Amino acid sequence: MSPTAQRHKRNGAADDLPPDVDLDIEDEAAEEIVEPESIPTGPEVAFTAIDWTPHAGDADGMVGAEVIQTFVKRLPNQPGVYRMMNAAGDVLYVGKARSLKKRVTNYAQGRFHTARIGRMVRETATMEFVVTRTEIEALLLEANLIKRLRPRFNVLMRDDKSFPYILLTGDHVSPGIYKHRGARSRKGDYFGPFASAGAVGRTINSLQRAFLLRSCTNSFYENRTRPCLLYQIKRCAGPCTGEISHEGYAELVAEAKDFLSGRSQKVKTEISAAMQQASEELDFERAAIYRDRLAALSHVQAHQGINPQTVEEADVFAIHQEGGQTCIQVFFFRTGQNWGNRAYFPKADPALEPAEVLGSFLAQFYDDKLPARTLLLSQAVQEQELLAEALSTRAGRKIAISVPQRGEKKDLTDHALQNAREALGRRLAETSTQARLLKGFADTFGLEKPPVRIEVYDNSHIMGTNAVGAMVVAGPEGFVKNQYRKFNIRSTEITPGDDFGMMREVMQRRFSRLLKEHGDVQPGPAVEDEAGEEDLVAGNGGFPAWPDVILIDGGQGQMTAVRQILADLGVEDRVVAIGIAKGQDRDAGRERFFVKGRESFMLPVRDPVLYFVQRLRDEVHRFAIGSHRARRKKEMVKSPLDEIAGIGPGRKRALLLAFGTAKAVSRAAVEDLIKVDGISEHVAKLVYNHFHES
């Protein structure tokens, strides 16, 4: 197939191709490389593959096993990844296969083991395929596509926040040690992951005492004329002012790398030997330094919970299923110490076995991070050897996966399993309580069914300045923080302090965008499936974009403004709007509620629904005030030079170095501005005219 034919095919224009274009996978197109935009991959692996869909023009209008059968005839017996999509183009499922032809044939035969697969097949309207060279590449690509596309019928990681790492920089003559999160764009060595930022901070503090590494910025380092306070309290070796030679500092950095790389015993032995030698030479001051470093290293390895004696580096995974939900507990062990743990609650069909859920979770978990040299599991997973080989390929080193049966490793997996059970127990209890509260909420406010998505709004400002609108979201599982939004009030027509005007702007922006992006999506929970489980509540579908209820922190005036906006946008009947007015003297428990079609009313002081609403209101207060403070802080440190077009960080720095303050720059004449390095006559006039209207 020619490159032009491939391009048409990828753009969904296969039916427009000339009839003589052959889409057989066996032609020369199989040697071509797919563009990165076509197949997303991880940073370490590139795929030689072809993004390819067999011609199925005669399948128009068909769905289910019939449409799948039309693809089977021309599929190759090669490894690859397939995507099943519904009539709207939404990806239902992403899977990988050793042989695409055999795997898809199973779907086409119409014999299914579970109701989930049967429903998935019946909704399938088309399929897409990617042929890979090996099954390992198929496994890695499958995990990448699942994370990006989030198909409804796959096992999905609900929480994919990045982990913090320790960074030893490699772009400076005196490397520093820092906490790092996000893309690894800076040159250096990364160590982790840590389960929390607090664990990173504590470890860095101890490592500073042990290895005396700097943690200051490069600009701070370059401008020092005498050692800073960290040198005085023996937390830094002082390379900035030559208190230690570059060679001596490099030795400290090398020791830190060895320690963080798992060679902690070697480092401790060398420091102990150096301390003994200094003592024998009667250099007690130097011996005391080594003693303090040794004590700091011992503190690193002793202060974080359970620390194994025989396991230097491992990631421990344990899975527990109960009540139709799954918890996977992850512990990180590096350099013989516990670097923390985190609980995950993946979205998975209750009918799936733990081995299948854990295997899919592991592939997605390590899609964007390096695994430890050893993975310890509470139970075996499907295709365990293939997964180990795939992770080894991505990491560039051998990764061992095992299910320990005895000894300390078994104790670690048992400990993780116990934590998984307890975490899932707490979640089930919270979910049950939340479900009862939502049902009570629906009964109290006359809703047809318990709400799935509640949005709560509030404004925060000081005399109208730095005004911010805030939205928090709650659902069947509590607050959904990745759905929170803040709105910087932009309108210049709003009188400072006009809360009604601010709320009108927030509502206008929120629901205008919602109509634009999800106008055809109906709010509320999905229809129950054959198993009798609601998709949105049981965790088998995505969180809805449309709210069932919006809560407004305000009385009748606020509600009038809000309802007018909703009516103007034509969505007044799609959303229930409820106002919450503070009681007399702003006392909690005396709030009045405003609902359309009813007189304002109060709830009994000890009503659980009242407590629930108060918690929602307190959360939106917290978020609004925090957003306002962040904006105000940013405004306080803002320089007048930031407002001048053409003045970037370099020129701004040059002007401040030349004149001292922005106020002095505003008073400078054009002739004085021209004398500054990097400031031409044109730029000098721009700066001068900005501060002088005449």
C-alpha positions as CSV (number, residue, x, y, z in Angstrom):
1,M,0.0,0.0,0.0
2,S,1.4,3.4,-0.9
3,P,2.0,6.1,1.7
4,T,-0.9,8.1,0.3
5,A,-3.2,5.1,0.8
6,Q,-2.0,4.7,4.3
7,R,-2.6,8.4,5.0
8,H,-6.1,8.2,3.7
9,K,-6.7,5.1,5.8
10,R,-5.5,6.6,9.0
11,N,-7.8,9.6,8.4
12,G,-10.8,7.4,8.1
13,A,-11.1,7.9,4.3
14,A,-10.6,4.3,3.2
15,D,-14.0,4.2,1.5
16,D,-12.8,7.1,-0.7
17,L,-9.8,5.1,-2.0
18,P,-9.7,4.0,-5.7
19,P,-10.9,0.4,-6.2
20,D,-7.5,-0.7,-7.4
21,V,-5.8,0.1,-4.1
22,D,-5.0,-3.1,-2.2
23,L,-5.2,-2.9,1.6
24,D,-3.6,-6.4,2.1
25,I,-1.2,-6.4,5.0
26,E,1.3,-8.4,3.1
27,D,2.3,-5.7,0.7
28,E,5.3,-3.3,0.9
29,A,3.6,-1.0,3.4
30,A,4.4,-3.5,6.1
31,E,8.0,-2.2,6.1
32,E,7.0,1.4,6.8
33,I,7.4,3.2,10.1
34,V,4.2,4.6,11.7
35,E,4.5,8.3,12.7
36,P,4.6,9.0,16.4
37,E,1.2,10.7,16.2
38,S,-0.3,7.4,15.0
39,I,1.1,5.2,17.8
40,P,1.9,6.7,21.1
41,T,4.8,5.0,22.8
42,G,6.7,5.2,26.0
43,P,10.1,7.1,26.1
44,E,12.2,4.0,25.9
45,V,10.5,1.9,23.1
46,A,9.8,2.7,19.5
47,F,7.6,0.4,17.4
48,T,8.1,-0.7,13.9
49,A,4.4,-1.3,13.0
50,I,1.6,-0.3,10.7
51,D,-1.5,1.3,11.8
52,W,-3.9,-0.7,9.7
53,T,-7.6,-1.5,9.3
54,P,-8.7,-4.1,6.7
55,H,-11.2,-2.9,4.1
56,A,-14.7,-3.6,5.4
57,G,-16.9,-1.4,3.2
58,D,-19.5,-4.1,3.1
59,A,-19.9,-3.9,6.9
60,D,-21.7,-0.5,6.8
61,G,-24.6,-0.5,9.2
62,M,-23.7,-3.8,10.9
63,V,-22.7,-4.1,14.5
64,G,-21.6,-6.9,16.8
65,A,-20.2,-10.3,15.7
66,E,-21.3,-9.7,12.1
67,V,-19.1,-6.6,11.6
68,I,-16.2,-8.3,13.4
69,Q,-16.5,-11.3,11.0
70,T,-15.9,-9.0,8.1
71,F,-12.5,-8.1,9.5
72,V,-11.4,-11.7,10.2
73,K,-10.9,-12.7,6.6
74,R,-8.0,-10.4,5.9
75,L,-6.3,-10.3,9.3
76,P,-2.7,-11.7,9.5
77,N,-1.4,-14.3,11.9
78,Q,0.9,-11.7,13.5
79,P,1.1,-10.1,16.9
80,G,-0.5,-6.7,17.3
81,V,-3.1,-4.5,19.1
82,Y,-6.8,-4.2,18.2
83,R,-9.3,-1.5,19.1
84,M,-13.0,-2.1,19.3
85,M,-15.2,1.0,18.7
86,N,-18.9,1.8,18.8
87,A,-21.0,3.7,16.2
88,A,-20.0,7.0,17.8
89,G,-16.3,6.3,17.3
90,D,-15.6,5.8,21.1
91,V,-13.1,3.2,21.9
92,L,-14.7,0.4,23.8
93,Y,-11.8,-1.9,24.3
94,V,-8.1,-2.2,23.6
95,G,-6.4,-5.6,23.5
96,K,-3.3,-7.3,22.3
97,A,-2.8,-10.7,20.7
98,R,-0.1,-13.1,19.7
99,S,-2.2,-13.7,16.5
100,L,-4.7,-11.0,15.6
101,K,-6.6,-13.4,13.3
102,K,-7.1,-16.0,16.0
103,R,-8.1,-13.5,18.7
104,V,-10.6,-11.6,16.6
105,T,-12.0,-14.9,15.3
106,N,-13.0,-15.7,18.9
107,Y,-15.1,-12.6,19.1
108,A,-16.7,-13.2,15.7
109,Q,-17.9,-16.7,16.7
110,G,-20.3,-15.3,19.2
111,R,-19.4,-17.6,22.2
112,F,-18.6,-15.5,25.2
113,H,-17.6,-16.4,28.7
114,T,-19.0,-13.3,30.5
115,A,-21.8,-10.8,30.0
116,R,-19.2,-8.0,29.8
117,I,-17.6,-9.4,26.7
118,G,-21.0,-10.1,25.1
119,R,-22.1,-6.6,25.7
120,M,-18.8,-5.2,24.3
121,V,-19.1,-7.3,21.1
122,R,-22.7,-6.2,20.6
123,E,-21.8,-2.5,20.8
124,T,-18.8,-2.9,18.4
125,A,-19.4,-1.1,15.1
126,T,-15.8,-1.1,13.8
127,M,-12.3,-2.1,14.7
128,E,-8.7,-0.8,14.1
129,F,-5.5,-2.8,14.2
130,V,-1.8,-2.2,14.7
131,V,0.6,-5.0,13.7
132,T,3.8,-5.2,15.7
133,R,7.0,-7.2,15.3
134,T,6.7,-9.0,18.6
135,E,4.2,-9.8,21.3
136,I,6.3,-7.7,23.7
137,E,5.8,-4.6,21.6
138,A,2.1,-5.4,21.4
139,L,1.9,-5.6,25.2
140,L,3.7,-2.3,25.7
141,L,1.6,-0.6,23.1
142,E,-1.6,-1.9,24.6
143,A,-0.8,-0.5,28.0
144,N,0.0,2.9,26.4
145,L,-3.2,3.0,24.4
146,I,-5.3,2.0,27.4
147,K,-3.9,4.9,29.5
148,R,-4.4,7.4,26.7
149,L,-7.8,6.3,25.4
150,R,-9.3,4.9,28.7
151,P,-11.6,2.4,27.0
152,R,-14.8,1.5,28.9
153,F,-14.3,-2.2,29.1
154,N,-10.6,-2.3,30.0
155,V,-9.1,-2.4,33.5
156,L,-8.1,1.3,34.1
157,M,-5.9,3.0,36.7
158,R,-8.1,5.6,38.4
159,D,-5.2,7.5,39.9
160,D,-2.3,8.2,37.6
161,K,-0.5,11.0,39.4
162,S,3.2,11.2,38.9
163,F,5.5,10.1,41.7
164,P,8.2,12.3,43.2
165,Y,11.8,11.4,42.7
166,I,15.2,12.5,44.0
167,L,17.3,14.2,41.4
168,L,21.1,14.5,41.4
169,T,21.8,17.0,38.7
170,G,24.4,16.4,36.0
171,D,24.5,19.9,34.4
172,H,26.7,21.7,36.9
173,V,30.2,21.4,38.1
174,S,28.8,21.0,41.6
175,P,25.7,18.8,41.3
176,G,22.8,19.5,43.6
177,I,20.2,17.3,45.2
178,Y,16.5,18.2,44.6
179,K,13.0,16.8,44.8
180,H,11.6,16.3,41.2
181,R,8.2,15.5,39.8
182,G,7.2,15.3,36.1
183,A,9.1,14.9,32.9
184,R,12.8,14.0,33.2
185,S,14.0,16.8,31.0
186,R,16.9,17.9,33.2
187,K,20.2,16.1,32.9
188,G,21.1,14.0,35.9
189,D,20.4,10.9,37.9
190,Y,16.8,10.2,39.1
191,F,16.1,7.9,42.1
192,G,12.7,6.7,43.1
193,P,9.8,6.6,43.0
194,F,8.7,7.7,46.4
195,A,5.1,7.3,47.5
196,S,4.8,10.9,48.7
197,A,6.5,14.3,48.6
198,G,7.0,14.1,52.4
199,A,9.0,10.9,52.1
200,V,11.3,12.6,49.5
201,G,11.7,15.7,51.8
202,R,12.7,13.6,54.8
203,T,15.1,11.5,52.8
204,I,16.8,14.5,51.2
205,N,17.2,16.1,54.6
206,S,19.0,13.0,55.9
207,L,21.1,12.7,52.7
208,Q,22.2,16.3,53.1
209,R,23.5,15.5,56.6
210,A,25.1,12.3,55.3
211,F,26.7,13.6,52.1
212,L,26.7,17.4,52.5
213,L,25.3,18.0,49.1
214,R,24.0,21.4,48.1
215,S,20.3,22.1,47.5
216,C,20.4,25.7,46.4
217,T,19.6,27.0,42.9
218,N,22.4,27.6,40.4
219,S,21.9,31.4,40.5
220,F,22.2,31.4,44.3
221,Y,25.3,29.2,44.0
222,E,27.0,31.6,41.5
223,N,26.4,34.7,43.6
224,R,27.7,33.5,47.0
225,T,30.7,35.3,48.5
226,R,30.6,33.4,51.8
227,P,29.0,30.1,52.9
228,C,25.3,30.1,53.7
229,L,23.6,28.8,56.8
230,L,23.4,25.2,55.5
231,Y,27.2,25.1,55.6
232,Q,27.2,26.4,59.2
233,I,24.8,23.7,60.4
234,K,26.8,21.0,58.6
235,R,24.2,20.3,55.9
236,C,26.4,21.4,52.9
237,A,30.0,21.1,52.1
238,G,30.2,24.7,50.8
239,P,31.4,24.1,47.2
240,C,30.1,27.6,46.2
241,T,32.9,29.4,48.1
242,G,35.6,26.8,47.8
243,E,35.2,25.3,51.2
244,I,35.7,22.0,49.5
245,S,37.5,21.3,46.3
246,H,35.6,20.2,43.2
247,E,37.4,16.8,43.4
248,G,36.3,16.3,47.0
249,Y,32.8,17.3,46.3
250,A,32.7,14.9,43.3
251,E,33.6,12.1,45.7
252,L,30.6,13.0,47.9
253,V,28.3,13.0,44.9
254,A,29.7,9.6,43.9
255,E,29.0,8.2,47.3
256,A,25.5,9.6,47.3
257,K,24.9,7.9,43.9
258,D,26.2,4.6,45.2
259,F,24.0,4.8,48.3
260,L,20.8,5.7,46.3
261,S,21.7,3.0,43.7
262,G,21.5,0.2,46.2
263,R,25.1,0.0,47.3
264,S,24.4,1.4,50.8
265,Q,26.5,-1.2,52.7
266,K,29.5,-0.4,50.6
267,V,29.2,3.3,51.3
268,K,28.7,2.8,55.0
269,T,31.8,0.5,55.1
270,E,34.0,3.1,53.4
271,I,32.8,5.9,55.7
272,S,33.4,3.7,58.8
273,A,37.0,2.9,57.5
274,A,37.7,6.6,56.9
275,M,36.4,7.4,60.4
276,Q,38.7,4.8,61.9
277,Q,41.7,6.0,60.0
278,A,41.1,9.6,61.0
279,S,40.8,8.5,64.6
280,E,44.1,6.6,64.4
281,E,45.7,9.7,63.0
282,L,44.4,11.7,65.9
283,D,42.4,13.9,63.5
284,F,39.3,13.8,65.8
285,E,37.6,16.7,64.1
286,R,37.6,14.9,60.7
287,A,36.6,11.6,62.5
288,A,33.6,13.5,64.1
289,I,32.5,14.5,60.6
290,Y,32.5,10.9,59.4
291,R,30.7,9.9,62.6
292,D,27.9,12.3,62.0
293,R,27.6,11.2,58.3
294,L,27.4,7.6,59.4
295,A,24.7,8.4,61.9
296,A,22.7,10.3,59.2
297,L,22.9,7.2,56.9
298,S,21.6,5.0,59.7
299,H,18.8,7.4,60.2
300,V,17.8,7.2,56.5
301,Q,17.6,3.5,56.7
302,A,15.8,3.3,60.0
303,H,13.1,6.0,60.1
304,Q,10.6,4.7,57.5
305,G,8.5,1.9,58.8
306,I,9.4,-1.7,57.9
307,N,12.8,-2.0,56.3
308,P,13.9,-5.4,54.9
309,Q,17.2,-6.9,55.7
310,T,17.7,-9.0,52.5
311,V,15.8,-6.9,49.9
312,E,17.8,-3.9,48.5
313,E,15.4,-2.9,45.7
314,A,11.9,-4.1,45.0
315,D,8.4,-3.0,44.2
316,V,5.7,-5.0,46.1
317,F,2.2,-5.4,44.8
318,A,-0.8,-7.0,46.5
319,I,-4.4,-7.2,45.3
320,H,-7.6,-7.7,47.2
321,Q,-11.1,-7.9,45.8
322,E,-14.3,-7.4,47.8
323,G,-17.8,-6.1,47.2
324,G,-17.3,-5.8,43.5
325,Q,-14.3,-3.4,43.9
326,T,-10.5,-3.9,43.8
327,C,-7.6,-2.5,45.7
328,I,-4.0,-2.8,44.7
329,Q,-1.4,-1.7,47.3
330,V,2.1,-0.8,46.1
331,F,5.1,-0.6,48.4
332,F,8.5,0.8,47.1
333,F,11.8,-0.4,48.6
334,R,15.1,1.1,47.6
335,T,18.5,0.9,49.2
336,G,17.1,-1.5,51.7
337,Q,14.5,1.1,53.0
338,N,10.8,1.6,52.7
339,W,10.1,4.6,50.4
340,G,6.4,4.6,51.1
341,N,3.2,3.0,49.7
342,R,0.1,4.0,47.8
343,A,-3.3,2.4,47.4
344,Y,-4.9,2.2,43.9
345,F,-8.6,1.3,43.1
346,P,-8.6,0.4,39.4
347,K,-11.8,0.4,37.4
348,A,-12.5,-3.2,36.6
349,D,-15.4,-5.5,35.9
350,P,-16.3,-7.4,39.1
351,A,-16.2,-10.6,37.1
352,L,-12.5,-10.3,36.3
353,E,-10.2,-12.5,38.2
354,P,-7.5,-10.8,40.4
355,A,-4.7,-12.2,38.1
356,E,-6.1,-10.5,35.1
357,V,-6.7,-7.2,36.9
358,L,-3.2,-7.1,38.4
359,G,-1.5,-8.0,35.2
360,S,-3.2,-5.2,33.2
361,F,-2.6,-2.8,36.1
362,L,1.2,-3.6,36.1
363,A,1.5,-3.0,32.4
364,Q,-0.2,0.5,32.7
365,F,1.6,1.3,36.0
366,Y,5.1,1.0,34.4
367,D,4.1,2.6,31.1
368,D,5.9,5.9,32.1
369,K,8.2,4.9,34.9
370,L,11.1,2.5,35.5
371,P,10.4,-0.6,37.6
372,A,12.6,-1.9,40.4
373,R,14.9,-4.8,39.5
374,T,12.5,-7.1,41.4
375,L,8.7,-7.1,41.5
376,L,7.1,-9.1,44.3
377,L,3.5,-10.0,43.8
378,S,0.9,-11.4,46.2
379,Q,-0.3,-13.8,43.4
380,A,0.8,-14.8,39.9
381,V,-0.6,-12.8,36.9
382,Q,-1.5,-13.8,33.4
383,E,1.5,-13.9,31.0
384,Q,3.9,-13.2,33.8
385,E,7.0,-14.2,31.8
386,L,5.9,-12.0,28.9
387,L,5.3,-9.1,31.2
388,A,8.8,-9.5,32.8
389,E,10.4,-9.6,29.3
390,A,8.5,-6.5,28.2
391,L,9.5,-4.5,31.3
392,S,13.1,-5.7,30.9
393,T,13.0,-4.4,27.3
394,R,11.6,-1.0,28.3
395,A,14.0,-0.6,31.3
396,G,17.1,-1.9,29.4
397,R,17.9,-4.3,32.3
398,K,16.7,-7.6,33.6
399,I,13.4,-7.3,35.6
400,A,12.4,-10.3,37.7
401,I,8.8,-10.9,38.7
402,S,8.1,-13.5,41.4
403,V,5.4,-14.6,43.9
404,P,7.4,-15.4,47.1
405,Q,6.3,-18.4,49.1
406,R,8.5,-18.0,52.2
407,G,11.0,-15.8,54.0
408,E,11.2,-12.1,54.3
409,K,9.9,-11.5,50.7
410,K,6.7,-13.4,51.6
411,D,6.4,-11.2,54.7
412,L,6.6,-8.1,52.6
413,T,3.8,-9.3,50.2
414,D,1.7,-10.4,53.2
415,H,2.1,-6.9,54.8
416,A,1.1,-5.3,51.5
417,L,-1.9,-7.6,51.2
418,Q,-3.0,-6.7,54.7
419,N,-2.8,-3.0,53.8
420,A,-4.8,-3.6,50.7
421,R,-7.6,-5.3,52.7
422,E,-7.8,-2.5,55.2
423,A,-7.7,0.2,52.5
424,L,-10.5,-1.4,50.6
425,G,-12.5,-1.9,53.8
426,R,-12.3,1.8,54.5
427,R,-13.3,2.7,50.9
428,L,-16.3,0.4,51.0
429,A,-17.4,1.9,54.3
430,E,-17.0,5.4,52.9
431,T,-18.8,4.5,49.6
432,S,-21.7,3.0,51.5
433,T,-22.0,6.1,53.7
434,Q,-21.8,8.3,50.7
435,A,-24.5,6.4,48.9
436,R,-26.8,6.8,51.9
437,L,-26.1,10.5,52.0
438,L,-26.8,10.9,48.3
439,K,-30.1,9.1,48.6
440,G,-31.0,11.3,51.6
441,F,-29.9,14.4,49.6
442,A,-32.3,13.3,46.8
443,D,-35.2,12.8,49.2
444,T,-34.6,16.1,50.9
445,F,-34.5,18.2,47.8
446,G,-37.1,16.2,45.8
447,L,-34.8,14.7,43.1
448,E,-35.9,11.7,41.1
449,K,-32.8,9.8,41.8
450,P,-29.5,10.2,43.8
451,P,-27.2,12.6,42.1
452,V,-24.0,11.3,40.5
453,R,-22.3,14.6,40.0
454,I,-22.7,17.6,42.3
455,E,-21.0,20.9,41.5
456,V,-20.6,23.5,44.2
457,Y,-19.7,27.2,43.4
458,D,-18.3,30.1,45.4
459,N,-16.5,33.4,44.9
460,S,-13.5,34.8,46.8
461,H,-12.1,38.4,46.6
462,I,-11.0,41.3,48.8
463,M,-13.0,44.4,47.9
464,G,-13.4,43.1,44.4
465,T,-9.7,42.7,43.8
466,N,-8.1,39.4,42.5
467,A,-11.6,37.9,42.2
468,V,-11.8,34.2,41.7
469,G,-14.7,31.8,41.2
470,A,-14.3,28.2,42.3
471,M,-16.0,25.0,41.5
472,V,-15.7,21.7,43.4
473,V,-17.2,18.4,42.4
474,A,-18.5,15.5,44.5
475,G,-19.8,12.1,43.5
476,P,-20.6,8.6,44.8
477,E,-17.0,8.2,46.0
478,G,-16.6,11.6,47.6
479,F,-14.8,14.6,46.2
480,V,-13.4,14.3,42.7
481,K,-10.5,16.7,42.8
482,N,-9.3,16.2,39.2
483,Q,-12.6,17.9,38.2
484,Y,-12.1,21.0,40.3
485,R,-12.0,24.3,38.4
486,K,-11.2,27.9,39.1
487,F,-12.3,31.0,37.2
488,N,-10.3,34.2,37.2
489,I,-13.0,36.9,36.9
490,R,-12.2,38.7,33.7
491,S,-15.1,41.1,33.0
492,T,-14.3,44.8,33.3
493,E,-18.0,45.7,33.5
494,I,-18.5,44.1,36.9
495,T,-18.5,46.5,39.8
496,P,-15.8,45.5,42.3
497,G,-17.5,43.4,45.0
498,D,-20.5,42.6,42.8
499,D,-21.0,38.9,43.8
500,F,-24.0,38.5,41.6
501,G,-22.0,39.7,38.5
502,M,-19.2,37.4,39.4
503,M,-21.5,34.4,39.7
504,R,-23.1,35.3,36.4
505,E,-19.7,35.2,34.7
506,V,-18.8,31.9,36.2
507,M,-22.1,30.3,35.2
508,Q,-21.9,31.7,31.7
509,R,-18.4,30.4,31.1
510,R,-18.9,27.0,32.8
511,F,-22.1,26.1,31.0
512,S,-21.2,27.6,27.6
513,R,-18.1,25.5,27.5
514,L,-20.1,22.4,28.7
515,L,-22.6,22.9,25.9
516,K,-19.8,23.3,23.4
517,E,-17.9,20.2,24.5
518,H,-20.6,17.9,25.8
519,G,-23.9,19.4,24.5
520,D,-25.3,16.0,23.4
521,V,-24.5,14.2,26.6
522,Q,-27.4,13.6,28.9
523,P,-26.7,14.0,32.6
524,G,-27.3,11.4,35.2
525,P,-26.2,7.8,35.8
526,A,-26.1,5.4,32.9
527,V,-28.7,2.7,32.3
528,E,-28.1,-0.5,34.3
529,D,-26.4,-3.3,32.4
530,E,-27.3,-7.0,32.4
531,A,-25.5,-7.6,35.6
532,G,-27.7,-5.0,37.3
533,E,-24.8,-2.6,38.1
534,E,-25.0,1.1,37.3
535,D,-22.0,2.1,35.2
536,L,-21.2,5.3,36.9
537,V,-21.8,4.2,40.4
538,A,-20.3,0.7,40.2
539,G,-17.2,2.0,38.5
540,N,-17.8,0.5,35.0
541,G,-18.0,3.8,33.2
542,G,-16.6,7.3,33.1
543,F,-17.5,10.1,35.4
544,P,-20.3,12.3,33.8
545,A,-19.5,15.7,32.4
546,W,-22.9,17.2,33.2
547,P,-23.9,17.9,36.8
548,D,-27.2,16.6,38.2
549,V,-27.2,19.3,40.9
550,I,-25.4,22.7,41.3
551,L,-25.1,24.2,44.8
552,I,-24.6,28.0,45.0
553,D,-23.3,29.6,48.1
554,G,-25.8,32.4,48.2
555,G,-29.4,33.4,48.8
556,Q,-32.4,34.4,46.6
557,G,-30.4,37.1,44.7
558,Q,-27.6,34.7,43.7
559,M,-30.2,32.1,42.6
560,T,-32.0,34.6,40.4
561,A,-28.8,35.5,38.6
562,V,-27.9,31.8,38.2
563,R,-31.3,30.7,36.9
564,Q,-31.3,33.6,34.4
565,I,-28.0,32.4,32.9
566,L,-29.2,28.8,32.8
567,A,-32.4,29.9,31.1
568,D,-30.6,32.0,28.5
569,L,-28.4,29.0,27.7
570,G,-31.4,26.6,27.5
571,V,-30.2,24.2,30.2
572,E,-32.4,25.3,33.1
573,D,-34.4,21.9,32.9
574,R,-31.2,19.8,32.7
575,V,-29.7,20.9,36.0
576,V,-31.2,21.4,39.5
577,A,-29.9,24.6,41.1
578,I,-30.0,24.9,44.9
579,G,-29.0,28.0,46.9
580,I,-27.5,27.9,50.4
581,A,-27.9,31.1,52.4
582,K,-25.9,31.5,55.6
583,G,-28.0,31.6,58.7
584,Q,-28.3,34.4,61.3
585,D,-24.9,35.5,62.6
586,R,-23.5,33.1,59.9
587,D,-24.0,30.2,62.3
588,A,-23.6,26.7,60.9
589,G,-26.8,24.7,61.2
590,R,-29.1,27.7,60.5
591,E,-28.7,27.8,56.7
592,R,-31.7,28.3,54.5
593,F,-32.1,26.5,51.2
594,F,-33.6,27.9,48.0
595,V,-35.1,25.4,45.4
596,K,-37.2,26.3,42.5
597,G,-40.9,25.8,43.1
598,R,-40.6,25.6,46.9
599,E,-40.5,28.1,49.7
600,S,-37.1,28.5,51.3
601,F,-36.6,26.1,54.2
602,M,-34.2,24.9,56.9
603,L,-33.1,21.4,57.8
604,P,-33.0,20.0,61.4
605,V,-29.8,20.9,63.1
606,R,-28.6,17.2,63.4
607,D,-29.8,16.1,60.0
608,P,-27.0,14.1,58.2
609,V,-27.9,15.7,54.9
610,L,-27.3,19.1,56.5
611,Y,-23.8,18.0,57.6
612,F,-23.2,16.7,54.1
613,V,-24.1,20.0,52.5
614,Q,-22.0,21.9,55.0
615,R,-19.0,19.7,54.1
616,L,-19.5,20.5,50.5
617,R,-19.8,24.2,51.2
618,D,-16.7,24.2,53.4
619,E,-14.7,22.4,50.7
620,V,-15.6,25.0,48.0
621,H,-14.7,27.8,50.6
622,R,-11.3,26.2,51.1
623,F,-10.7,25.9,47.4
624,A,-11.9,29.4,46.5
625,I,-9.9,31.1,49.3
626,G,-6.8,29.1,48.3
627,S,-7.2,30.1,44.7
628,H,-7.7,33.7,45.6
629,R,-4.6,33.8,47.8
630,A,-2.5,32.2,45.1
631,R,-3.7,34.9,42.6
632,R,-3.1,37.7,45.1
633,K,0.4,36.5,45.9
634,K,1.2,36.4,42.3
635,E,0.0,39.9,41.8
636,M,2.0,41.1,44.8
637,V,5.3,40.0,43.3
638,K,4.4,41.2,39.8
639,S,6.7,43.8,38.4
640,P,5.5,46.7,36.2
641,L,8.2,45.6,33.7
642,D,6.2,42.4,33.1
643,E,3.5,44.5,31.3
644,I,5.8,45.9,28.7
645,A,5.7,44.1,25.3
646,G,9.2,43.1,24.2
647,I,10.7,43.0,27.7
648,G,11.5,39.4,28.5
649,P,13.4,37.9,31.4
650,G,16.8,38.8,30.0
651,R,16.1,42.5,29.4
652,K,14.1,42.7,32.7
653,R,17.1,41.4,34.6
654,A,19.5,43.8,32.8
655,L,17.3,46.8,33.6
656,L,17.0,45.8,37.3
657,L,20.7,45.3,37.6
658,A,21.3,48.7,36.1
659,F,18.7,50.7,38.0
660,G,18.0,48.6,41.1
661,T,14.2,48.8,41.1
662,A,11.3,49.0,38.7
663,K,10.5,52.5,40.0
664,A,13.9,53.7,39.1
665,V,13.5,52.3,35.6
666,S,10.2,54.2,35.3
667,R,12.0,57.5,36.1
668,A,14.9,56.9,33.7
669,A,15.4,58.9,30.5
670,V,15.7,57.3,27.1
671,E,19.4,58.2,27.0
672,D,20.0,56.3,30.3
673,L,18.0,53.3,29.2
674,I,20.0,53.0,26.0
675,K,23.2,52.6,28.0
676,V,22.0,49.3,29.4
677,D,23.4,46.2,27.7
678,G,20.8,44.6,25.4
679,I,18.5,47.7,25.3
680,S,18.3,49.3,21.9
681,E,16.9,52.7,21.1
682,H,13.6,51.2,20.0
683,V,13.3,49.1,23.2
684,A,14.3,52.1,25.3
685,K,11.5,54.2,23.8
686,L,9.0,51.4,24.4
687,V,10.0,51.3,28.1
688,Y,9.9,55.1,28.4
689,N,6.6,55.5,26.7
690,H,5.0,52.8,28.9
691,F,5.7,55.0,32.0
692,H,5.1,58.4,30.3
693,E,1.8,58.8,28.6
694,S,2.8,62.2,27.2
